[in-house]
Amino acid sequence: MSGAVPPLELVGGRLAYGPRTLWEGLDLRIEPGEFVTVLGPNGSGKTSLLRAVLGLTPLTGGRLTIQGAPPRRGSRHVGYIPQQRLVDPSAPVRARDLVRLGLDGDRWGIGGRGPRGRVDALLAAVGASAYADVPLGMLSGGEQQRVRIAQALGTEPALLLCDEPLLSLDLRHQHEVTALIDQMRRTRGTAVVFVTHEINPVLPYTDRVLYLAPAGHAVGAPDDVLTSERLTALYGTPVEVLRASGRIVIVGGDDAHAHHVEEAAE
């Protein structure tokens, strides 16, 4: 275990909305440069975990710290890549404009005027220099995500949160975006929390998995968490994990859970 202050530490974490508890007793310490993939069915609390780290949703139990301090809105220690969303082709915002906004961490990427040289360096780091002056709406989904990664890295965060960044991307762009995030965390020492339903594109880069499920949660190496026995216990229903050609296919035991579990493997 590293002696450095962890970018994220959660001890006995609990999050509930009224009578419904999403997760409790969650312990998670993430080290600098570590890549943690968060999996689980819809409604298991994956996005709520990110909101807690962003200082938007308070825990209902336990302790959460970011770089040794309580989470707060707009922390410069935290970068955030949102879900892929459509941009109006007529919108005047260029790629470099979005990255420039990311240089002000007080509102997690909204507001601020970064120097042009810094913006150019960030765009170059993610391979987006060629379309720096192109309106966002004219870029492909993969190109837009590259720009969002550059924006999220504007404050040189210790922790990078990725909320389903592969949605709506084809397989090639999924691999490109994931490899780019991995490259950034290796060169910068940035810890990554990667929420996804697409386990296979991120599997080669994942150090540990946090699996949130109806009957509990599990944290550990992919080979330890993604097993038939472990997921059967987490779902409370039979689940089978198949491995072939370096890919993982997870099949649920009933219709209620199979749809969500299979999504994590497609």
Salt bridges, closest charged atoms under 4 A:
GLU9 OE2 - ARG29 NH1 3.71
GLU24 OE1 - ARG14 NE 3.49
GLU31 OE2 - ARG29 NE 2.69
GLU34 OE2 - ARG208 NE 2.58
ASP97 OD1 - ARG94 NH2 2.99
ASP97 OD1 - ARG100 NH1 3.95
ASP120 OD1 - ARG96 NH1 2.90
ASP120 OD2 - ARG116 NE 3.86
ASP133 OD1 - ARG94 NH1 3.06
ASP133 OD1 - ARG96 NE 2.76
GLU156 OE2 - ARG118 NH2 3.45
GLU164 OE2 - HIS197 ND1 2.67
ASP170 OD1 - HIS173 ND1 3.02
GLU176 OE2 - ARG172 NH1 2.76
ASP182 OD1 - ARG185 NE 2.85
ASP182 OD2 - ARG186 NE 3.02
ASP207 OD2 - ARG185 NH1 2.99
ASP223 OD1 - ARG243 NH1 3.41
ASP254 OD2 - HIS257 ND1 3.68
GLU263 OE1 - HIS197 NE2 3.58
GLU263 OE2 - HIS259 NE2 3.20
